[in-house]
Amino acid sequence: MYIAYIVITVLNIAYNVFGAVCDLIRYKPIVTAMEKAKVPISWLPTLGWLKAAGALGLLVGFVLPMIGTAAAVGIVLFYVCAIITHLRVRDYSFGLAAVFLLLSVGALTLRLVNV
């Protein structure tokens, strides 16, 4: 079970770092998705830094489990809010956010099992 936790958490870290970089460099598909969801483009740096902080928290969680748990909860909430934001404007193109949410729930669940 611990190996599954490590694999899922490392994938989660990688995806969140990738998402953070895409937000910070204002990757065109991300900007398009933000516009469809009616999220101000000026929020992209903040959202990117939140993803980066979550990834860092998951990484630190390998040494300090409570930090990892808090980071996993934060990332789950982040993606729940992302999906709600898309649904709010009837934009159903949130498949990637749903995948990230499932990965985040998996990391949180496995973190709680392995505490």
PAMIKE-343724 format. One record per residue: x, y, z of N, C-alpha, C in turn; residue number from 1; residue in three letters. Coordinates in nm, 3 decimals, m for minus. Layout:
N
nX; nY; nZ; caX; caY; caZ; cX; cY; cZ; num; residuo
X; Y; Z; X; Y; Z; X; Y; Z; NUM; Ala
...
! end
This chain:
115
nX; nY; nZ; caX; caY; caZ; cX; cY; cZ; num; residuo
0.082; m0.119; 0.000; 0.000; 0.000; 0.000; 0.087; 0.126; 0.000; 1; Met
0.201; 0.120; 0.068; 0.288; 0.236; 0.075; 0.346; 0.268; m0.063; 2; Tyr
0.373; 0.165; m0.142; 0.426; 0.189; m0.277; 0.321; 0.260; m0.363; 3; Ile
0.195; 0.220; m0.349; 0.087; 0.287; m0.422; 0.080; 0.434; m0.381; 4; Ala
0.095; 0.460; m0.252; 0.094; 0.599; m0.203; 0.206; 0.680; m0.268; 5; Tyr
0.325; 0.621; m0.273; 0.439; 0.692; m0.332; 0.415; 0.719; m0.481; 6; Ile
0.369; 0.619; m0.554; 0.346; 0.635; m0.698; 0.240; 0.741; m0.726; 7; Val
0.125; 0.731; m0.659; 0.015; 0.826; m0.681; 0.057; 0.967; m0.640; 8; Ile
0.128; 0.979; m0.529; 0.170; 1.111; m0.483; 0.273; 1.173; m0.575; 9; Thr
0.367; 1.094; m0.624; 0.467; 1.146; m0.718; 0.400; 1.190; m0.848; 10; Val
0.303; 1.112; m0.897; 0.227; 1.154; m1.016; 0.153; 1.284; m0.989; 11; Leu
0.093; 1.295; m0.871; 0.020; 1.416; m0.834; 0.115; 1.536; m0.829; 12; Asn
0.231; 1.516; m0.772; 0.331; 1.624; m0.767; 0.368; 1.667; m0.909; 13; Ile
0.395; 1.569; m0.995; 0.436; 1.599; m1.133; 0.327; 1.675; m1.208; 14; Ala
0.203; 1.629; m1.197; 0.093; 1.695; m1.267; 0.069; 1.836; m1.215; 15; Tyr
0.082; 1.854; m1.084; 0.060; 1.988; m1.029; 0.174; 2.082; m1.065; 16; Asn
0.295; 2.033; m1.071; 0.407; 2.117; m1.116; 0.386; 2.155; m1.263; 17; Val
0.345; 2.057; m1.344; 0.317; 2.086; m1.485; 0.205; 2.190; m1.498; 18; Phe
0.097; 2.172; m1.420; m0.014; 2.269; m1.423; 0.030; 2.406; m1.377; 19; Gly
0.114; 2.411; m1.275; 0.163; 2.539; m1.225; 0.245; 2.611; m1.331; 20; Ala
0.333; 2.538; m1.398; 0.416; 2.598; m1.503; 0.327; 2.649; m1.616; 21; Val
0.227; 2.568; m1.655; 0.135; 2.612; m1.762; 0.061; 2.740; m1.722; 22; Cys
0.020; 2.749; m1.597; m0.047; 2.870; m1.550; 0.049; 2.988; m1.550; 23; Asp
0.168; 2.966; m1.502; 0.263; 3.077; m1.487; 0.313; 3.131; m1.621; 24; Leu
0.322; 3.044; m1.722; 0.366; 3.091; m1.854; 0.247; 3.128; m1.943; 25; Ile
0.127; 3.116; m1.887; 0.002; 3.148; m1.960; m0.009; 3.068; m2.090; 26; Arg
0.003; 2.938; m2.074; m0.009; 2.845; m2.186; m0.146; 2.864; m2.252; 27; Tyr
m0.147; 2.879; m2.383; m0.267; 2.919; m2.458; m0.391; 2.832; m2.427; 28; Lys
m0.380; 2.698; m2.425; m0.500; 2.619; m2.394; m0.555; 2.647; m2.252; 29; Pro
m0.468; 2.680; m2.160; m0.512; 2.714; m2.025; m0.586; 2.848; m2.028; 30; Ile
m0.532; 2.944; m2.100; m0.596; 3.075; m2.111; m0.735; 3.060; m2.174; 31; Val
m0.745; 2.977; m2.277; m0.873; 2.953; m2.342; m0.973; 2.890; m2.245; 32; Thr
m0.928; 2.792; m2.168; m1.017; 2.728; m2.070; m1.061; 2.827; m1.963; 33; Ala
m0.971; 2.914; m1.921; m1.006; 3.015; m1.821; m1.110; 3.112; m1.875; 34; Met
m1.093; 3.150; m2.000; m1.190; 3.241; m2.061; m1.327; 3.176; m2.071; 35; Glu
m1.332; 3.046; m2.108; m1.460; 2.976; m2.116; m1.528; 2.967; m1.980; 36; Lys
m1.446; 2.952; m1.875; m1.500; 2.941; m1.739; m1.523; 3.078; m1.676; 37; Ala
m1.493; 3.183; m1.751; m1.510; 3.321; m1.705; m1.427; 3.352; m1.579; 38; Lys
m1.305; 3.299; m1.579; m1.209; 3.327; m1.472; m1.114; 3.434; m1.524; 39; Val
m1.094; 3.542; m1.449; m1.002; 3.646; m1.496; m0.861; 3.591; m1.519; 40; Pro
m0.802; 3.628; m1.630; m0.667; 3.582; m1.663; m0.567; 3.630; m1.558; 41; Ile
m0.597; 3.740; m1.493; m0.507; 3.791; m1.389; m0.494; 3.694; m1.271; 42; Ser
m0.583; 3.597; m1.260; m0.575; 3.498; m1.153; m0.476; 3.386; m1.183; 43; Trp
m0.432; 3.374; m1.308; m0.344; 3.263; m1.345; m0.219; 3.251; m1.259; 44; Leu
m0.144; 3.357; m1.233; m0.026; 3.341; m1.148; m0.061; 3.289; m1.008; 45; Pro
m0.167; 3.339; m0.950; m0.207; 3.293; m0.817; m0.244; 3.145; m0.820; 46; Thr
m0.320; 3.104; m0.920; m0.358; 2.964; m0.931; m0.235; 2.876; m0.954; 47; Leu
m0.142; 2.926; m1.034; m0.018; 2.852; m1.057; 0.063; 2.834; m0.930; 48; Gly
0.073; 2.941; m0.851; 0.149; 2.930; m0.726; 0.077; 2.840; m0.625; 49; Trp
m0.055; 2.838; m0.627; m0.129; 2.746; m0.539; m0.099; 2.601; m0.575; 50; Leu
m0.097; 2.571; m0.705; m0.063; 2.436; m0.749; 0.081; 2.400; m0.710; 51; Lys
0.171; 2.495; m0.728; 0.311; 2.470; m0.692; 0.325; 2.447; m0.541; 52; Ala
0.253; 2.526; m0.461; 0.257; 2.508; m0.316; 0.202; 2.372; m0.276; 53; Ala
0.095; 2.330; m0.343; 0.039; 2.198; m0.315; 0.137; 2.087; m0.348; 54; Gly
0.205; 2.100; m0.462; 0.305; 2.000; m0.501; 0.420; 1.997; m0.401; 55; Ala
0.464; 2.115; m0.360; 0.572; 2.121; m0.260; 0.527; 2.059; m0.128; 56; Leu
0.404; 2.087; m0.088; 0.351; 2.029; 0.035; 0.344; 1.877; 0.029; 57; Gly
0.305; 1.823; m0.087; 0.304; 1.677; m0.102; 0.444; 1.620; m0.092; 58; Leu
0.540; 1.691; m0.150; 0.679; 1.645; m0.143; 0.729; 1.646; 0.001; 59; Leu
0.704; 1.755; 0.072; 0.745; 1.765; 0.213; 0.674; 1.658; 0.296; 60; Val
0.554; 1.620; 0.251; 0.477; 1.519; 0.322; 0.543; 1.384; 0.333; 61; Gly
0.640; 1.357; 0.248; 0.715; 1.231; 0.262; 0.796; 1.230; 0.391; 62; Phe
0.833; 1.349; 0.439; 0.911; 1.360; 0.562; 0.823; 1.400; 0.679; 63; Val
0.730; 1.493; 0.655; 0.639; 1.542; 0.758; 0.496; 1.510; 0.716; 64; Leu
0.443; 1.396; 0.759; 0.313; 1.349; 0.711; 0.198; 1.449; 0.728; 65; Pro
0.198; 1.528; 0.833; 0.088; 1.622; 0.852; 0.087; 1.730; 0.743; 66; Met
0.203; 1.771; 0.697; 0.212; 1.868; 0.588; 0.157; 1.806; 0.459; 67; Ile
0.193; 1.681; 0.435; 0.143; 1.610; 0.317; m0.008; 1.595; 0.319; 68; Gly
m0.062; 1.567; 0.436; m0.208; 1.553; 0.448; m0.276; 1.687; 0.422; 69; Thr
m0.223; 1.794; 0.481; m0.280; 1.927; 0.459; m0.271; 1.967; 0.312; 70; Ala
m0.160; 1.937; 0.249; m0.143; 1.971; 0.107; m0.241; 1.891; 0.021; 71; Ala
m0.258; 1.764; 0.053; m0.352; 1.681; m0.024; m0.495; 1.731; m0.009; 72; Ala
m0.533; 1.772; 0.111; m0.667; 1.829; 0.132; m0.681; 1.957; 0.050; 73; Val
m0.580; 2.041; 0.054; m0.583; 2.166; m0.021; m0.596; 2.143; m0.171; 74; Gly
m0.524; 2.045; m0.223; m0.530; 2.017; m0.367; m0.667; 1.962; m0.405; 75; Ile
m0.723; 1.874; m0.320; m0.857; 1.823; m0.347; m0.957; 1.938; m0.353; 76; Val
m0.950; 2.028; m0.255; m1.041; 2.143; m0.254; m1.020; 2.232; m0.376; 77; Leu
m0.896; 2.249; m0.417; m0.864; 2.331; m0.535; m0.937; 2.276; m0.658; 78; Phe
m0.928; 2.144; m0.680; m0.988; 2.087; m0.800; m1.140; 2.076; m0.789; 79; Tyr
m1.192; 2.059; m0.669; m1.338; 2.065; m0.651; m1.387; 2.204; m0.691; 80; Val
m1.318; 2.306; m0.645; m1.355; 2.445; m0.681; m1.340; 2.470; m0.830; 81; Cys
m1.238; 2.411; m0.892; m1.218; 2.428; m1.037; m1.336; 2.369; m1.113; 82; Ala
m1.381; 2.252; m1.073; m1.494; 2.188; m1.140; m1.621; 2.269; m1.118; 83; Ile
m1.643; 2.316; m0.996; m1.761; 2.399; m0.967; m1.758; 2.526; m1.051; 84; Ile
m1.641; 2.584; m1.067; m1.628; 2.705; m1.148; m1.671; 2.679; m1.292; 85; Thr
m1.631; 2.567; m1.347; m1.671; 2.533; m1.483; m1.822; 2.508; m1.490; 86; His
m1.875; 2.434; m1.394; m2.018; 2.403; m1.394; m2.103; 2.528; m1.378; 87; Leu
m2.052; 2.623; m1.304; m2.124; 2.747; m1.278; m2.162; 2.819; m1.407; 88; Arg
m2.077; 2.810; m1.507; m2.104; 2.877; m1.634; m2.145; 2.776; m1.743; 89; Val
m2.182; 2.657; m1.701; m2.225; 2.551; m1.792; m2.117; 2.515; m1.895; 90; Arg
m1.994; 2.514; m1.849; m1.882; 2.471; m1.933; m1.845; 2.331; m1.886; 91; Asp
m1.866; 2.233; m1.972; m1.845; 2.094; m1.933; m1.711; 2.038; m1.980; 92; Tyr
m1.616; 2.125; m2.007; m1.484; 2.081; m2.051; m1.386; 2.079; m1.934; 93; Ser
m1.424; 2.008; m1.829; m1.339; 2.003; m1.709; m1.282; 1.862; m1.688; 94; Phe
m1.267; 1.788; m1.797; m1.218; 1.650; m1.786; m1.081; 1.641; m1.721; 95; Gly
m0.991; 1.730; m1.756; m0.857; 1.727; m1.698; m0.862; 1.758; m1.548; 96; Leu
m0.946; 1.854; m1.510; m0.960; 1.886; m1.368; m1.018; 1.766; m1.293; 97; Ala
m1.108; 1.691; m1.357; m1.165; 1.572; m1.293; m1.059; 1.464; m1.273; 98; Ala
m0.972; 1.449; m1.372; m0.862; 1.352; m1.358; m0.770; 1.393; m1.244; 99; Val
m0.734; 1.522; m1.240; m0.650; 1.571; m1.131; m0.718; 1.555; m0.996; 100; Phe
m0.849; 1.576; m0.992; m0.924; 1.558; m0.867; m0.916; 1.412; m0.822; 101; Leu
m0.939; 1.319; m0.913; m0.932; 1.177; m0.876; m0.793; 1.139; m0.828; 102; Leu
m0.692; 1.188; m0.895; m0.554; 1.163; m0.854; m0.528; 1.221; m0.715; 103; Leu
m0.581; 1.339; m0.690; m0.563; 1.405; m0.561; m0.637; 1.332; m0.449; 104; Ser
m0.758; 1.285; m0.479; m0.834; 1.207; m0.380; m0.759; 1.077; m0.350; 105; Val
m0.701; 1.017; m0.454; m0.622; 0.896; m0.433; m0.501; 0.923; m0.344; 106; Gly
m0.432; 1.031; m0.368; m0.316; 1.065; m0.285; m0.358; 1.092; m0.140; 107; Ala
m0.468; 1.164; m0.122; m0.516; 1.192; 0.013; m0.558; 1.063; 0.084; 108; Leu
m0.633; 0.981; 0.015; m0.679; 0.854; 0.075; m0.562; 0.767; 0.115; 109; Thr
m0.466; 0.751; 0.024; m0.350; 0.668; 0.055; m0.264; 0.731; 0.164; 110; Leu
m0.259; 0.865; 0.169; m0.186; 0.933; 0.277; m0.250; 0.900; 0.411; 111; Arg
m0.382; 0.905; 0.417; m0.452; 0.878; 0.543; m0.439; 0.732; 0.585; 112; Leu
m0.434; 0.643; 0.489; m0.418; 0.500; 0.520; m0.278; 0.471; 0.571; 113; Val
m0.179; 0.547; 0.522; m0.039; 0.520; 0.556; 0.016; 0.610; 0.666; 114; Asn
m0.067; 0.685; 0.734; m0.016; 0.776; 0.838; 0.040; 0.697; 0.952; 115; Val
! end
